[in-house]
Amino acid sequence: MAPGDCIFIIIMSDNEALKCPHCNSKMNRWETPPGSSWGGEFHYVCFNDDCSYYVRGWKWMMDKYQVRASYRHRYDPATGKSSPIPVWSETALKNNIIKDGSEEND
């Protein structure tokens, strides 16, 4: 499946943890970079390194574009839409994870 082949629209209450539709892991709030074209102050991103979407993305990007990159599942709470967010390493983008106090080992 190509990164843009599916769009998930997710409705959740304020106290409900957002889950990745590919691996069912809790998604992290991720601060959008200042000055970027990303909308809103934060998005939700699945940072599970065992997520099937992220894992198979490495092969898909190499097969289609001959680049060493992958993508993670991203949800924009302002628009209600999901899409891939590109990553170039296992640690890419993790420095912008917003700690909410409930994460123990992140």
Biotite code that builds the C-alpha atoms (Angstrom):
import biotite.structure as struc

atoms = struc.array([
    struc.Atom([0.000, 0.000, 0.000], chain_id="A", res_id=1, res_name="MET", atom_name="CA", element="C"),
    struc.Atom([1.351, 3.429, -0.930], chain_id="A", res_id=2, res_name="ALA", atom_name="CA", element="C"),
    struc.Atom([1.665, 6.049, 1.836], chain_id="A", res_id=3, res_name="PRO", atom_name="CA", element="C"),
    struc.Atom([-1.284, 8.064, 0.546], chain_id="A", res_id=4, res_name="GLY", atom_name="CA", element="C"),
    struc.Atom([-3.598, 5.150, -0.223], chain_id="A", res_id=5, res_name="ASP", atom_name="CA", element="C"),
    struc.Atom([-5.640, 5.465, 2.943], chain_id="A", res_id=6, res_name="CYS", atom_name="CA", element="C"),
    struc.Atom([-7.091, 8.303, 4.966], chain_id="A", res_id=7, res_name="ILE", atom_name="CA", element="C"),
    struc.Atom([-8.432, 7.767, 8.465], chain_id="A", res_id=8, res_name="PHE", atom_name="CA", element="C"),
    struc.Atom([-10.756, 10.215, 10.145], chain_id="A", res_id=9, res_name="ILE", atom_name="CA", element="C"),
    struc.Atom([-10.722, 9.731, 13.890], chain_id="A", res_id=10, res_name="ILE", atom_name="CA", element="C"),
    struc.Atom([-13.153, 11.056, 16.487], chain_id="A", res_id=11, res_name="ILE", atom_name="CA", element="C"),
    struc.Atom([-12.088, 10.927, 20.110], chain_id="A", res_id=12, res_name="MET", atom_name="CA", element="C"),
    struc.Atom([-12.963, 12.453, 23.454], chain_id="A", res_id=13, res_name="SER", atom_name="CA", element="C"),
    struc.Atom([-10.509, 14.711, 25.275], chain_id="A", res_id=14, res_name="ASP", atom_name="CA", element="C"),
    struc.Atom([-9.416, 11.997, 27.700], chain_id="A", res_id=15, res_name="ASN", atom_name="CA", element="C"),
    struc.Atom([-9.180, 9.157, 25.178], chain_id="A", res_id=16, res_name="GLU", atom_name="CA", element="C"),
    struc.Atom([-5.741, 8.099, 23.893], chain_id="A", res_id=17, res_name="ALA", atom_name="CA", element="C"),
    struc.Atom([-5.419, 8.244, 20.139], chain_id="A", res_id=18, res_name="LEU", atom_name="CA", element="C"),
    struc.Atom([-4.368, 4.859, 18.709], chain_id="A", res_id=19, res_name="LYS", atom_name="CA", element="C"),
    struc.Atom([-2.534, 4.108, 15.485], chain_id="A", res_id=20, res_name="CYS", atom_name="CA", element="C"),
    struc.Atom([-4.848, 2.258, 13.067], chain_id="A", res_id=21, res_name="PRO", atom_name="CA", element="C"),
    struc.Atom([-1.883, 0.159, 11.845], chain_id="A", res_id=22, res_name="HIS", atom_name="CA", element="C"),
    struc.Atom([-0.530, -1.155, 15.179], chain_id="A", res_id=23, res_name="CYS", atom_name="CA", element="C"),
    struc.Atom([-3.004, 0.036, 17.830], chain_id="A", res_id=24, res_name="ASN", atom_name="CA", element="C"),
    struc.Atom([-0.216, 1.784, 19.795], chain_id="A", res_id=25, res_name="SER", atom_name="CA", element="C"),
    struc.Atom([-0.828, 5.065, 21.574], chain_id="A", res_id=26, res_name="LYS", atom_name="CA", element="C"),
    struc.Atom([0.117, 7.964, 19.306], chain_id="A", res_id=27, res_name="MET", atom_name="CA", element="C"),
    struc.Atom([2.257, 10.777, 20.698], chain_id="A", res_id=28, res_name="ASN", atom_name="CA", element="C"),
    struc.Atom([1.505, 14.459, 20.530], chain_id="A", res_id=29, res_name="ARG", atom_name="CA", element="C"),
    struc.Atom([4.186, 15.936, 18.286], chain_id="A", res_id=30, res_name="TRP", atom_name="CA", element="C"),
    struc.Atom([5.001, 19.645, 18.158], chain_id="A", res_id=31, res_name="GLU", atom_name="CA", element="C"),
    struc.Atom([5.025, 21.027, 14.631], chain_id="A", res_id=32, res_name="THR", atom_name="CA", element="C"),
    struc.Atom([8.269, 22.877, 13.841], chain_id="A", res_id=33, res_name="PRO", atom_name="CA", element="C"),
    struc.Atom([8.142, 26.681, 14.155], chain_id="A", res_id=34, res_name="PRO", atom_name="CA", element="C"),
    struc.Atom([7.802, 28.380, 10.786], chain_id="A", res_id=35, res_name="GLY", atom_name="CA", element="C"),
    struc.Atom([6.754, 25.166, 9.044], chain_id="A", res_id=36, res_name="SER", atom_name="CA", element="C"),
    struc.Atom([3.764, 24.811, 6.756], chain_id="A", res_id=37, res_name="SER", atom_name="CA", element="C"),
    struc.Atom([2.234, 22.174, 9.065], chain_id="A", res_id=38, res_name="TRP", atom_name="CA", element="C"),
    struc.Atom([-1.054, 23.436, 10.430], chain_id="A", res_id=39, res_name="GLY", atom_name="CA", element="C"),
    struc.Atom([-1.717, 23.713, 14.146], chain_id="A", res_id=40, res_name="GLY", atom_name="CA", element="C"),
    struc.Atom([0.589, 23.584, 17.145], chain_id="A", res_id=41, res_name="GLU", atom_name="CA", element="C"),
    struc.Atom([0.754, 19.788, 17.261], chain_id="A", res_id=42, res_name="PHE", atom_name="CA", element="C"),
    struc.Atom([-0.201, 16.600, 15.454], chain_id="A", res_id=43, res_name="HIS", atom_name="CA", element="C"),
    struc.Atom([-0.398, 13.016, 16.672], chain_id="A", res_id=44, res_name="TYR", atom_name="CA", element="C"),
    struc.Atom([2.287, 10.653, 15.322], chain_id="A", res_id=45, res_name="VAL", atom_name="CA", element="C"),
    struc.Atom([2.831, 6.923, 15.824], chain_id="A", res_id=46, res_name="CYS", atom_name="CA", element="C"),
    struc.Atom([6.423, 6.510, 17.019], chain_id="A", res_id=47, res_name="PHE", atom_name="CA", element="C"),
    struc.Atom([6.186, 2.737, 17.514], chain_id="A", res_id=48, res_name="ASN", atom_name="CA", element="C"),
    struc.Atom([9.294, 1.402, 15.732], chain_id="A", res_id=49, res_name="ASP", atom_name="CA", element="C"),
    struc.Atom([7.548, -1.969, 15.308], chain_id="A", res_id=50, res_name="ASP", atom_name="CA", element="C"),
    struc.Atom([4.454, -0.487, 13.601], chain_id="A", res_id=51, res_name="CYS", atom_name="CA", element="C"),
    struc.Atom([3.789, -2.378, 10.360], chain_id="A", res_id=52, res_name="SER", atom_name="CA", element="C"),
    struc.Atom([3.163, 0.883, 8.463], chain_id="A", res_id=53, res_name="TYR", atom_name="CA", element="C"),
    struc.Atom([6.577, 2.281, 9.480], chain_id="A", res_id=54, res_name="TYR", atom_name="CA", element="C"),
    struc.Atom([8.413, -1.051, 9.039], chain_id="A", res_id=55, res_name="VAL", atom_name="CA", element="C"),
    struc.Atom([7.137, -1.739, 5.531], chain_id="A", res_id=56, res_name="ARG", atom_name="CA", element="C"),
    struc.Atom([7.697, 1.906, 4.570], chain_id="A", res_id=57, res_name="GLY", atom_name="CA", element="C"),
    struc.Atom([11.473, 1.388, 4.367], chain_id="A", res_id=58, res_name="TRP", atom_name="CA", element="C"),
    struc.Atom([11.104, -1.231, 1.632], chain_id="A", res_id=59, res_name="LYS", atom_name="CA", element="C"),
    struc.Atom([8.342, 0.649, -0.164], chain_id="A", res_id=60, res_name="TRP", atom_name="CA", element="C"),
    struc.Atom([10.396, 3.874, -0.360], chain_id="A", res_id=61, res_name="MET", atom_name="CA", element="C"),
    struc.Atom([13.497, 1.987, -1.522], chain_id="A", res_id=62, res_name="MET", atom_name="CA", element="C"),
    struc.Atom([11.535, 0.038, -4.156], chain_id="A", res_id=63, res_name="ASP", atom_name="CA", element="C"),
    struc.Atom([9.656, 3.084, -5.489], chain_id="A", res_id=64, res_name="LYS", atom_name="CA", element="C"),
    struc.Atom([12.163, 5.919, -5.057], chain_id="A", res_id=65, res_name="TYR", atom_name="CA", element="C"),
    struc.Atom([15.545, 4.312, -4.261], chain_id="A", res_id=66, res_name="GLN", atom_name="CA", element="C"),
    struc.Atom([15.837, 6.351, -1.051], chain_id="A", res_id=67, res_name="VAL", atom_name="CA", element="C"),
    struc.Atom([16.535, 5.238, 2.498], chain_id="A", res_id=68, res_name="ARG", atom_name="CA", element="C"),
    struc.Atom([13.456, 6.658, 4.147], chain_id="A", res_id=69, res_name="ALA", atom_name="CA", element="C"),
    struc.Atom([10.147, 5.560, 5.611], chain_id="A", res_id=70, res_name="SER", atom_name="CA", element="C"),
    struc.Atom([7.021, 7.204, 6.991], chain_id="A", res_id=71, res_name="TYR", atom_name="CA", element="C"),
    struc.Atom([4.963, 7.159, 10.162], chain_id="A", res_id=72, res_name="ARG", atom_name="CA", element="C"),
    struc.Atom([1.215, 7.507, 10.610], chain_id="A", res_id=73, res_name="HIS", atom_name="CA", element="C"),
    struc.Atom([0.215, 11.114, 11.393], chain_id="A", res_id=74, res_name="ARG", atom_name="CA", element="C"),
    struc.Atom([-3.112, 12.600, 12.474], chain_id="A", res_id=75, res_name="TYR", atom_name="CA", element="C"),
    struc.Atom([-3.897, 16.325, 12.325], chain_id="A", res_id=76, res_name="ASP", atom_name="CA", element="C"),
    struc.Atom([-6.488, 17.151, 15.015], chain_id="A", res_id=77, res_name="PRO", atom_name="CA", element="C"),
    struc.Atom([-7.278, 20.505, 13.360], chain_id="A", res_id=78, res_name="ALA", atom_name="CA", element="C"),
    struc.Atom([-8.452, 18.902, 10.121], chain_id="A", res_id=79, res_name="THR", atom_name="CA", element="C"),
    struc.Atom([-9.367, 15.418, 11.353], chain_id="A", res_id=80, res_name="GLY", atom_name="CA", element="C"),
    struc.Atom([-7.284, 13.852, 8.581], chain_id="A", res_id=81, res_name="LYS", atom_name="CA", element="C"),
    struc.Atom([-4.441, 11.342, 8.644], chain_id="A", res_id=82, res_name="SER", atom_name="CA", element="C"),
    struc.Atom([-1.493, 11.018, 6.309], chain_id="A", res_id=83, res_name="SER", atom_name="CA", element="C"),
    struc.Atom([2.101, 9.790, 6.281], chain_id="A", res_id=84, res_name="PRO", atom_name="CA", element="C"),
    struc.Atom([4.885, 11.885, 7.741], chain_id="A", res_id=85, res_name="ILE", atom_name="CA", element="C"),
    struc.Atom([8.306, 11.141, 6.186], chain_id="A", res_id=86, res_name="PRO", atom_name="CA", element="C"),
    struc.Atom([11.270, 10.043, 8.309], chain_id="A", res_id=87, res_name="VAL", atom_name="CA", element="C"),
    struc.Atom([14.891, 9.411, 7.369], chain_id="A", res_id=88, res_name="TRP", atom_name="CA", element="C"),
    struc.Atom([15.960, 7.496, 10.485], chain_id="A", res_id=89, res_name="SER", atom_name="CA", element="C"),
    struc.Atom([14.544, 5.665, 13.498], chain_id="A", res_id=90, res_name="GLU", atom_name="CA", element="C"),
    struc.Atom([15.062, 8.770, 15.647], chain_id="A", res_id=91, res_name="THR", atom_name="CA", element="C"),
    struc.Atom([13.879, 11.378, 13.122], chain_id="A", res_id=92, res_name="ALA", atom_name="CA", element="C"),
    struc.Atom([11.244, 13.763, 14.542], chain_id="A", res_id=93, res_name="LEU", atom_name="CA", element="C"),
    struc.Atom([11.305, 12.194, 18.017], chain_id="A", res_id=94, res_name="LYS", atom_name="CA", element="C"),
    struc.Atom([12.855, 15.341, 19.501], chain_id="A", res_id=95, res_name="ASN", atom_name="CA", element="C"),
    struc.Atom([9.514, 17.137, 19.012], chain_id="A", res_id=96, res_name="ASN", atom_name="CA", element="C"),
    struc.Atom([7.436, 14.645, 21.021], chain_id="A", res_id=97, res_name="ILE", atom_name="CA", element="C"),
    struc.Atom([5.413, 16.548, 23.614], chain_id="A", res_id=98, res_name="ILE", atom_name="CA", element="C"),
    struc.Atom([5.699, 14.861, 27.005], chain_id="A", res_id=99, res_name="LYS", atom_name="CA", element="C"),
    struc.Atom([2.320, 14.766, 28.727], chain_id="A", res_id=100, res_name="ASP", atom_name="CA", element="C"),
    struc.Atom([3.419, 13.164, 31.973], chain_id="A", res_id=101, res_name="GLY", atom_name="CA", element="C"),
    struc.Atom([1.808, 9.783, 31.227], chain_id="A", res_id=102, res_name="SER", atom_name="CA", element="C"),
    struc.Atom([4.684, 8.410, 29.150], chain_id="A", res_id=103, res_name="GLU", atom_name="CA", element="C"),
    struc.Atom([7.043, 6.372, 31.283], chain_id="A", res_id=104, res_name="GLU", atom_name="CA", element="C"),
    struc.Atom([10.012, 5.515, 29.090], chain_id="A", res_id=105, res_name="ASN", atom_name="CA", element="C"),
    struc.Atom([9.842, 7.981, 26.206], chain_id="A", res_id=106, res_name="ASP", atom_name="CA", element="C"),
])
